[in-house]
């Protein structure tokens, strides 16, 4: 799952712009609906700059709890 996001993050920053994630997930392969996108961003809100921490998102999806904040 993490590798799927890394493809879109060639600089390895660990974050992707909310608008970019929305575009990719609503236009490619198994498309998300607007409601599904809203649910995802409610559960995993982007930061004030509009970035989604996809590493934390993947960790929560695969492990069921938030990473320790350092």
Jmol script that loads the backbone (N, CA, C; Angstrom):
load data "model"
ATOM      1  N   UNK A   1       0.824  -1.187   0.000  1.00  0.00           N
ATOM      2  CA  UNK A   1       0.000   0.000   0.000  1.00  0.00           C
ATOM      3  C   UNK A   1       0.872   1.256   0.000  1.00  0.00           C
ATOM      4  N   UNK A   2       1.907   1.251   0.813  1.00  0.00           N
ATOM      5  CA  UNK A   2       2.792   2.412   0.873  1.00  0.00           C
ATOM      6  C   UNK A   2       3.464   2.654  -0.473  1.00  0.00           C
ATOM      7  N   UNK A   3       3.847   1.595  -1.156  1.00  0.00           N
ATOM      8  CA  UNK A   3       4.504   1.738  -2.459  1.00  0.00           C
ATOM      9  C   UNK A   3       3.603   2.414  -3.482  1.00  0.00           C
ATOM     10  N   UNK A   4       2.304   2.207  -3.370  1.00  0.00           N
ATOM     11  CA  UNK A   4       1.367   2.855  -4.292  1.00  0.00           C
ATOM     12  C   UNK A   4       1.457   4.371  -4.161  1.00  0.00           C
ATOM     13  N   UNK A   5       1.575   4.880  -2.948  1.00  0.00           N
ATOM     14  CA  UNK A   5       1.705   6.323  -2.737  1.00  0.00           C
ATOM     15  C   UNK A   5       3.095   6.820  -3.118  1.00  0.00           C
ATOM     16  N   UNK A   6       4.124   6.019  -2.857  1.00  0.00           N
ATOM     17  CA  UNK A   6       5.496   6.431  -3.161  1.00  0.00           C
ATOM     18  C   UNK A   6       5.691   6.714  -4.644  1.00  0.00           C
ATOM     19  N   UNK A   7       4.939   6.035  -5.494  1.00  0.00           N
ATOM     20  CA  UNK A   7       5.025   6.267  -6.936  1.00  0.00           C
ATOM     21  C   UNK A   7       4.742   7.731  -7.258  1.00  0.00           C
ATOM     22  N   UNK A   8       3.847   8.347  -6.499  1.00  0.00           N
ATOM     23  CA  UNK A   8       3.444   9.730  -6.739  1.00  0.00           C
ATOM     24  C   UNK A   8       4.254  10.735  -5.918  1.00  0.00           C
ATOM     25  N   UNK A   9       5.244  10.244  -5.185  1.00  0.00           N
ATOM     26  CA  UNK A   9       6.081  11.087  -4.326  1.00  0.00           C
ATOM     27  C   UNK A   9       7.557  10.815  -4.626  1.00  0.00           C
ATOM     28  N   UNK A  10       8.017  11.174  -5.827  1.00  0.00           N
ATOM     29  CA  UNK A  10       9.393  10.849  -6.215  1.00  0.00           C
ATOM     30  C   UNK A  10      10.462  11.487  -5.331  1.00  0.00           C
ATOM     31  N   UNK A  11      10.131  12.576  -4.652  1.00  0.00           N
ATOM     32  CA  UNK A  11      11.092  13.232  -3.762  1.00  0.00           C
ATOM     33  C   UNK A  11      11.119  12.589  -2.379  1.00  0.00           C
ATOM     34  N   UNK A  12      10.188  11.660  -2.098  1.00  0.00           N
ATOM     35  CA  UNK A  12      10.167  10.943  -0.828  1.00  0.00           C
ATOM     36  C   UNK A  12       9.836  11.798   0.375  1.00  0.00           C
ATOM     37  N   UNK A  13       9.011  12.812   0.191  1.00  0.00           N
ATOM     38  CA  UNK A  13       8.647  13.717   1.284  1.00  0.00           C
ATOM     39  C   UNK A  13       7.671  13.082   2.279  1.00  0.00           C
ATOM     40  N   UNK A  14       6.921  12.078   1.831  1.00  0.00           N
ATOM     41  CA  UNK A  14       5.961  11.433   2.726  1.00  0.00           C
ATOM     42  C   UNK A  14       4.605  12.104   2.758  1.00  0.00           C
ATOM     43  N   UNK A  15       4.439  13.148   1.957  1.00  0.00           N
ATOM     44  CA  UNK A  15       3.155  13.845   1.881  1.00  0.00           C
ATOM     45  C   UNK A  15       2.801  14.095   0.420  1.00  0.00           C
ATOM     46  N   UNK A  16       1.516  14.183   0.167  1.00  0.00           N
ATOM     47  CA  UNK A  16       1.002  14.522  -1.158  1.00  0.00           C
ATOM     48  C   UNK A  16      -0.074  15.579  -0.991  1.00  0.00           C
ATOM     49  N   UNK A  17      -0.203  16.461  -1.957  1.00  0.00           N
ATOM     50  CA  UNK A  17      -1.241  17.492  -1.909  1.00  0.00           C
ATOM     51  C   UNK A  17      -2.624  16.852  -1.962  1.00  0.00           C
ATOM     52  N   UNK A  18      -3.532  17.362  -1.136  1.00  0.00           N
ATOM     53  CA  UNK A  18      -4.903  16.861  -1.078  1.00  0.00           C
ATOM     54  C   UNK A  18      -5.544  16.865  -2.462  1.00  0.00           C
ATOM     55  N   UNK A  19      -5.385  17.951  -3.201  1.00  0.00           N
ATOM     56  CA  UNK A  19      -6.000  18.049  -4.527  1.00  0.00           C
ATOM     57  C   UNK A  19      -5.465  16.983  -5.472  1.00  0.00           C
ATOM     58  N   UNK A  20      -4.178  16.696  -5.378  1.00  0.00           N
ATOM     59  CA  UNK A  20      -3.562  15.677  -6.227  1.00  0.00           C
ATOM     60  C   UNK A  20      -4.092  14.287  -5.867  1.00  0.00           C
ATOM     61  N   UNK A  21      -4.175  13.995  -4.573  1.00  0.00           N
ATOM     62  CA  UNK A  21      -4.710  12.706  -4.120  1.00  0.00           C
ATOM     63  C   UNK A  21      -6.149  12.554  -4.594  1.00  0.00           C
ATOM     64  N   UNK A  22      -6.937  13.607  -4.454  1.00  0.00           N
ATOM     65  CA  UNK A  22      -8.328  13.571  -4.911  1.00  0.00           C
ATOM     66  C   UNK A  22      -8.393  13.291  -6.400  1.00  0.00           C
ATOM     67  N   UNK A  23      -7.586  13.990  -7.178  1.00  0.00           N
ATOM     68  CA  UNK A  23      -7.581  13.774  -8.629  1.00  0.00           C
ATOM     69  C   UNK A  23      -7.222  12.329  -8.962  1.00  0.00           C
ATOM     70  N   UNK A  24      -6.184  11.806  -8.351  1.00  0.00           N
ATOM     71  CA  UNK A  24      -5.728  10.450  -8.657  1.00  0.00           C
ATOM     72  C   UNK A  24      -6.757   9.396  -8.244  1.00  0.00           C
ATOM     73  N   UNK A  25      -7.349   9.562  -7.071  1.00  0.00           N
ATOM     74  CA  UNK A  25      -8.266   8.538  -6.566  1.00  0.00           C
ATOM     75  C   UNK A  25      -9.662   8.611  -7.181  1.00  0.00           C
ATOM     76  N   UNK A  26      -9.984   9.711  -7.825  1.00  0.00           N
ATOM     77  CA  UNK A  26     -11.311   9.817  -8.448  1.00  0.00           C
ATOM     78  C   UNK A  26     -11.271   9.636  -9.956  1.00  0.00           C
ATOM     79  N   UNK A  27     -10.075   9.523 -10.532  1.00  0.00           N
ATOM     80  CA  UNK A  27      -9.987   9.391 -11.990  1.00  0.00           C
ATOM     81  C   UNK A  27      -9.253   8.141 -12.460  1.00  0.00           C
ATOM     82  N   UNK A  28      -8.626   7.403 -11.569  1.00  0.00           N
ATOM     83  CA  UNK A  28      -7.820   6.245 -11.957  1.00  0.00           C
ATOM     84  C   UNK A  28      -8.405   4.945 -11.399  1.00  0.00           C
ATOM     85  N   UNK A  29      -8.280   3.870 -12.160  1.00  0.00           N
ATOM     86  CA  UNK A  29      -8.608   2.499 -11.732  1.00  0.00           C
ATOM     87  C   UNK A  29      -9.945   2.427 -10.981  1.00  0.00           C
ATOM     88  N   UNK A  30      -9.921   1.892  -9.756  1.00  0.00           N
ATOM     89  CA  UNK A  30     -11.141   1.793  -8.944  1.00  0.00           C
ATOM     90  C   UNK A  30     -11.407   3.160  -8.327  1.00  0.00           C
ATOM     91  N   UNK A  31     -12.203   3.939  -9.006  1.00  0.00           N
ATOM     92  CA  UNK A  31     -12.408   5.345  -8.631  1.00  0.00           C
ATOM     93  C   UNK A  31     -13.182   5.498  -7.324  1.00  0.00           C
ATOM     94  N   UNK A  32     -12.725   6.440  -6.513  1.00  0.00           N
ATOM     95  CA  UNK A  32     -13.428   6.807  -5.297  1.00  0.00           C
ATOM     96  C   UNK A  32     -14.536   7.785  -5.666  1.00  0.00           C
ATOM     97  N   UNK A  33     -15.636   7.719  -4.923  1.00  0.00           N
ATOM     98  CA  UNK A  33     -16.707   8.696  -5.103  1.00  0.00           C
ATOM     99  C   UNK A  33     -16.367   9.949  -4.289  1.00  0.00           C
ATOM    100  N   UNK A  34     -17.097  11.019  -4.540  1.00  0.00           N
ATOM    101  CA  UNK A  34     -16.898  12.253  -3.771  1.00  0.00           C
ATOM    102  C   UNK A  34     -17.143  11.989  -2.289  1.00  0.00           C
ATOM    103  N   UNK A  35     -18.140  11.164  -1.984  1.00  0.00           N
ATOM    104  CA  UNK A  35     -18.444  10.827  -0.585  1.00  0.00           C
ATOM    105  C   UNK A  35     -17.286  10.055   0.054  1.00  0.00           C
ATOM    106  N   UNK A  36     -16.702   9.126  -0.674  1.00  0.00           N
ATOM    107  CA  UNK A  36     -15.565   8.367  -0.145  1.00  0.00           C
ATOM    108  C   UNK A  36     -14.367   9.273   0.111  1.00  0.00           C
ATOM    109  N   UNK A  37     -14.142  10.234  -0.779  1.00  0.00           N
ATOM    110  CA  UNK A  37     -13.043  11.182  -0.582  1.00  0.00           C
ATOM    111  C   UNK A  37     -13.293  12.035   0.661  1.00  0.00           C
ATOM    112  N   UNK A  38     -14.527  12.486   0.824  1.00  0.00           N
ATOM    113  CA  UNK A  38     -14.876  13.289   1.998  1.00  0.00           C
ATOM    114  C   UNK A  38     -14.653  12.490   3.280  1.00  0.00           C
ATOM    115  N   UNK A  39     -15.059  11.221   3.272  1.00  0.00           N
ATOM    116  CA  UNK A  39     -14.865  10.363   4.443  1.00  0.00           C
ATOM    117  C   UNK A  39     -13.380  10.182   4.752  1.00  0.00           C
ATOM    118  N   UNK A  40     -12.582   9.980   3.716  1.00  0.00           N
ATOM    119  CA  UNK A  40     -11.150   9.786   3.924  1.00  0.00           C
ATOM    120  C   UNK A  40     -10.515  11.041   4.515  1.00  0.00           C
ATOM    121  N   UNK A  41     -10.849  12.218   3.971  1.00  0.00           N
ATOM    122  CA  UNK A  41     -10.240  13.447   4.465  1.00  0.00           C
ATOM    123  C   UNK A  41     -10.797  13.857   5.825  1.00  0.00           C
ATOM    124  N   UNK A  42     -11.961  13.366   6.198  1.00  0.00           N
ATOM    125  CA  UNK A  42     -12.468  13.587   7.551  1.00  0.00           C
ATOM    126  C   UNK A  42     -11.667  12.743   8.536  1.00  0.00           C
ATOM    127  N   UNK A  43     -11.402  11.496   8.158  1.00  0.00           N
ATOM    128  CA  UNK A  43     -10.638  10.595   9.021  1.00  0.00           C
ATOM    129  C   UNK A  43      -9.148  10.931   9.031  1.00  0.00           C
ATOM    130  N   UNK A  44      -8.638  11.404   7.907  1.00  0.00           N
ATOM    131  CA  UNK A  44      -7.215  11.714   7.747  1.00  0.00           C
ATOM    132  C   UNK A  44      -7.067  13.117   7.166  1.00  0.00           C
ATOM    133  N   UNK A  45      -7.332  14.144   7.963  1.00  0.00           N
ATOM    134  CA  UNK A  45      -7.311  15.511   7.424  1.00  0.00           C
ATOM    135  C   UNK A  45      -5.913  15.946   6.998  1.00  0.00           C
ATOM    136  N   UNK A  46      -5.846  16.671   5.887  1.00  0.00           N
ATOM    137  CA  UNK A  46      -4.561  17.225   5.467  1.00  0.00           C
ATOM    138  C   UNK A  46      -4.136  18.351   6.409  1.00  0.00           C
ATOM    139  N   UNK A  47      -2.847  18.691   6.371  1.00  0.00           N
ATOM    140  CA  UNK A  47      -2.364  19.790   7.204  1.00  0.00           C
ATOM    141  C   UNK A  47      -2.810  21.132   6.618  1.00  0.00           C
ATOM    142  N   UNK A  48      -2.419  22.216   7.265  1.00  0.00           N
ATOM    143  CA  UNK A  48      -2.870  23.543   6.831  1.00  0.00           C
ATOM    144  C   UNK A  48      -2.386  23.909   5.431  1.00  0.00           C
ATOM    145  N   UNK A  49      -1.312  23.272   4.967  1.00  0.00           N
ATOM    146  CA  UNK A  49      -0.795  23.526   3.618  1.00  0.00           C
ATOM    147  C   UNK A  49      -1.483  22.645   2.573  1.00  0.00           C
ATOM    148  N   UNK A  50      -2.424  21.795   3.038  1.00  0.00           N
ATOM    149  CA  UNK A  50      -3.142  20.928   2.107  1.00  0.00           C
ATOM    150  C   UNK A  50      -2.424  19.631   1.795  1.00  0.00           C
ATOM    151  N   UNK A  51      -1.470  19.237   2.642  1.00  0.00           N
ATOM    152  CA  UNK A  51      -0.716  18.005   2.432  1.00  0.00           C
ATOM    153  C   UNK A  51      -1.304  16.851   3.225  1.00  0.00           C
ATOM    154  N   UNK A  52      -1.364  15.696   2.601  1.00  0.00           N
ATOM    155  CA  UNK A  52      -1.828  14.474   3.249  1.00  0.00           C
ATOM    156  C   UNK A  52      -0.610  13.633   3.602  1.00  0.00           C
ATOM    157  N   UNK A  53      -0.461  13.295   4.879  1.00  0.00           N
ATOM    158  CA  UNK A  53       0.638  12.438   5.341  1.00  0.00           C
ATOM    159  C   UNK A  53       0.273  10.998   5.002  1.00  0.00           C
ATOM    160  N   UNK A  54       0.662  10.561   3.811  1.00  0.00           N
ATOM    161  CA  UNK A  54       0.240   9.239   3.364  1.00  0.00           C
ATOM    162  C   UNK A  54       0.931   8.114   4.131  1.00  0.00           C
ATOM    163  N   UNK A  55       2.100   8.366   4.691  1.00  0.00           N
ATOM    164  CA  UNK A  55       2.764   7.325   5.484  1.00  0.00           C
ATOM    165  C   UNK A  55       1.938   7.020   6.731  1.00  0.00           C
ATOM    166  N   UNK A  56       1.429   8.054   7.383  1.00  0.00           N
ATOM    167  CA  UNK A  56       0.576   7.862   8.552  1.00  0.00           C
ATOM    168  C   UNK A  56      -0.745   7.205   8.148  1.00  0.00           C
ATOM    169  N   UNK A  57      -1.308   7.630   7.027  1.00  0.00           N
ATOM    170  CA  UNK A  57      -2.545   7.040   6.513  1.00  0.00           C
ATOM    171  C   UNK A  57      -2.373   5.541   6.302  1.00  0.00           C
ATOM    172  N   UNK A  58      -1.297   5.140   5.635  1.00  0.00           N
ATOM    173  CA  UNK A  58      -1.043   3.723   5.377  1.00  0.00           C
ATOM    174  C   UNK A  58      -0.820   2.972   6.683  1.00  0.00           C
ATOM    175  N   UNK A  59      -0.098   3.579   7.617  1.00  0.00           N
ATOM    176  CA  UNK A  59       0.141   2.925   8.907  1.00  0.00           C
ATOM    177  C   UNK A  59      -1.178   2.657   9.634  1.00  0.00           C
ATOM    178  N   UNK A  60      -2.053   3.644   9.646  1.00  0.00           N
ATOM    179  CA  UNK A  60      -3.340   3.477  10.323  1.00  0.00           C
ATOM    180  C   UNK A  60      -4.185   2.422   9.622  1.00  0.00           C
ATOM    181  N   UNK A  61      -4.184   2.419   8.296  1.00  0.00           N
ATOM    182  CA  UNK A  61      -4.953   1.420   7.550  1.00  0.00           C
ATOM    183  C   UNK A  61      -4.442   0.016   7.852  1.00  0.00           C
ATOM    184  N   UNK A  62      -3.122  -0.153   7.907  1.00  0.00           N
ATOM    185  CA  UNK A  62      -2.554  -1.487   8.088  1.00  0.00           C
ATOM    186  C   UNK A  62      -2.426  -1.913   9.544  1.00  0.00           C
ATOM    187  N   UNK A  63      -2.311  -0.963  10.468  1.00  0.00           N
ATOM    188  CA  UNK A  63      -2.113  -1.299  11.876  1.00  0.00           C
ATOM    189  C   UNK A  63      -3.260  -0.874  12.787  1.00  0.00           C
ATOM    190  N   UNK A  64      -4.134  -0.007  12.308  1.00  0.00           N
ATOM    191  CA  UNK A  64      -5.309   0.366  13.080  1.00  0.00           C
ATOM    192  C   UNK A  64      -5.096   1.408  14.156  1.00  0.00           C
ATOM    193  N   UNK A  65      -3.957   2.026  14.216  1.00  0.00           N
ATOM    194  CA  UNK A  65      -3.746   3.088  15.198  1.00  0.00           C
ATOM    195  C   UNK A  65      -2.734   4.082  14.675  1.00  0.00           C
ATOM    196  N   UNK A  66      -2.745   5.265  15.278  1.00  0.00           N
ATOM    197  CA  UNK A  66      -1.877   6.338  14.816  1.00  0.00           C
ATOM    198  C   UNK A  66      -0.429   6.075  15.208  1.00  0.00           C
ATOM    199  N   UNK A  67       0.502   6.467  14.323  1.00  0.00           N
ATOM    200  CA  UNK A  67       1.934   6.357  14.627  1.00  0.00           C
ATOM    201  C   UNK A  67       2.256   7.233  15.824  1.00  0.00           C
ATOM    202  N   UNK A  68       3.293   6.836  16.549  1.00  0.00           N
ATOM    203  CA  UNK A  68       3.782   7.689  17.629  1.00  0.00           C
ATOM    204  C   UNK A  68       4.286   8.985  17.029  1.00  0.00           C
ATOM    205  N   UNK A  69       3.856  10.079  17.588  1.00  0.00           N
ATOM    206  CA  UNK A  69       4.307  11.385  17.114  1.00  0.00           C
ATOM    207  C   UNK A  69       5.617  11.717  17.811  1.00  0.00           C
ATOM    208  N   UNK A  70       6.661  11.967  17.046  1.00  0.00           N
ATOM    209  CA  UNK A  70       7.978  12.250  17.623  1.00  0.00           C
ATOM    210  C   UNK A  70       8.243  13.724  17.643  1.00  0.00           C
TER     211      UNK A  70
END
end "model"
wireframe off; spacefill off
backbone 0.3
color backbone group
